[in-house]
Amino acid sequence: MTKTKPRTLREIAWEITNDWKVVHYAAKPYLSVMHSLENIDDMYWNDHGKHVVRYFLSNAGNWRGETARRIKLELKEMLGS
């Protein structure tokens, strides 16, 4: 069995943007940063990618649907939680 390479945060951010038509104002800045990150270990100024993803998830509670569930799970798996 071959293991697929995890998607980049940038790729995930584009899928979120395409699915979540009206992004919650509190999640928007973190989603914006995710567009510029390759992986969870990247830095954005003084913020670690892990923190950006955690903050996004904590503010994305009202994003719902199958795509939202799948991507939130993918992000949580990246965090190791």
N, C-alpha and C positions, 0 to 999 in steps of 0.2 A: 504494500500500500504506500502510495506517495503522499507526502505531506505538502499541502499547499502553503505558499508563503503568505503570511498575514498581510492584510491590506494596510496601506498607509493611512495615517489620520487624515491626510488631505483627501484621499479617495472616499473615506467614510464621510467626511464633512460635505463633500459634493452630493453624496446620496441623501444626506440629511436635508441639505438645502433644497434639493429637488422634491423631497417628500413633504417636508414641514413648511407649508405655504406661508403661515404667519408665525414666525419664530418668536417665542416669548422674549420680552425685552431683557430679562435677566440672563437668559441663555445665549442671546445674540453675540455678546463680546467674546465668549468662550468658543462658540462655533466659528467665529471669524478667525480667531487664533488657530484653531484646528486646521483651517485652510492652508496655513503656512507651515505645518509640522509634518514631518515624515513619519516619525514613530513616537512612542510614549516616553522615550528617554531624551528627546530633544528639549532644548531650552528656548523659551521665548522671553527675552529680557531676563528678569530674575525668576520667572515662573517655570517650573519643571512641567513637562508635558503631562505627567501623571496628575498634577494638580489641576491643570486646565481641563482634563477629561473628567476628573471628579467634580469640579465646579459646574461643568456643563451638565453632567448627569443630575446633580442636585437641583438644577434649575430647569430641567427638561421634563418635569413630572406631568405636564399637561400635553406633551406630545404622545399621541396614542396611535394604535393600529399595529398591524403585523410588521411593517417595516420598522417602526419604532421599537417594538419588542425585540426584534432580531438584532438591530444595531446596538441597543442598550446592552443586550447580553454580550455581544461582540466586544464592546468597550469594557464591560466589567471583566471579561476574561483577560483582556489586555492588562488590566490593573491587577489581576491575580485574585480577584474577590468573587 
